[in-house]
């Protein structure tokens, strides 16, 4: 299952439009962080036949709490030139997710005015952007959710069936172990190897995750012995 997360949405109409886009393409789990505008009448009016998405929406007080509940967070954001992060277009993201074995996953959309903060981006595992025409490089929140819902519609209800998913918490444990390895190797925060170690971990199957755990443990033992 793929959840749709809206971080601090300000306009009820945008949340209603997002809910309608989700239901049209087969997604049903909506999450709001730091906002409850989905309860406003305008959201229900715009959602039209998707008010059940709003009624069943979950709310989190903080991004940190959200992070603890998901194995994989996918940030939607503008592509940054010179960034060590790997940015996937929606079709590339669909292919990546269809071949992955991660458990609980969420696609995260930022604030209408400012997007996701640097701290929130750092807490995410994968990064995606929508290639836009240079003359008008902008989508509103409802439009962005529709683009991704359409691109990922083939995955709704089928995500994670191709491989055994990693056990709950195993992905986060592996990320912590990879961070410890980076510290042992004395990698600087600017070293591109650090994000490389982190970026693909959330996509590992249960089998691959266990193998990676063992491999990193063996390397760390070799370094410290």
Secondary structure as GFF3:
##gff-version 3
##sequence-region A 1 225
A	DSSP	beta_strand	2	7	.	.	.	ID=ss1
A	DSSP	alpha_helix	12	24	.	.	.	ID=ss2
A	DSSP	beta_strand	30	33	.	.	.	ID=ss3
A	DSSP	three_ten_helix	37	39	.	.	.	ID=ss4
A	DSSP	alpha_helix	41	47	.	.	.	ID=ss5
A	DSSP	three_ten_helix	48	50	.	.	.	ID=ss6
A	DSSP	alpha_helix	51	55	.	.	.	ID=ss7
A	DSSP	beta_strand	58	60	.	.	.	ID=ss8
A	DSSP	alpha_helix	63	69	.	.	.	ID=ss9
A	DSSP	beta_strand	72	76	.	.	.	ID=ss10
A	DSSP	beta_strand	87	88	.	.	.	ID=ss11
A	DSSP	alpha_helix	90	98	.	.	.	ID=ss12
A	DSSP	beta_strand	105	109	.	.	.	ID=ss13
A	DSSP	alpha_helix	118	122	.	.	.	ID=ss14
A	DSSP	beta_strand	126	128	.	.	.	ID=ss15
A	DSSP	three_ten_helix	134	136	.	.	.	ID=ss16
A	DSSP	alpha_helix	141	151	.	.	.	ID=ss17
A	DSSP	three_ten_helix	153	155	.	.	.	ID=ss18
A	DSSP	alpha_helix	170	184	.	.	.	ID=ss19
A	DSSP	alpha_helix	192	199	.	.	.	ID=ss20
A	DSSP	three_ten_helix	201	203	.	.	.	ID=ss21
A	DSSP	alpha_helix	206	224	.	.	.	ID=ss22
###
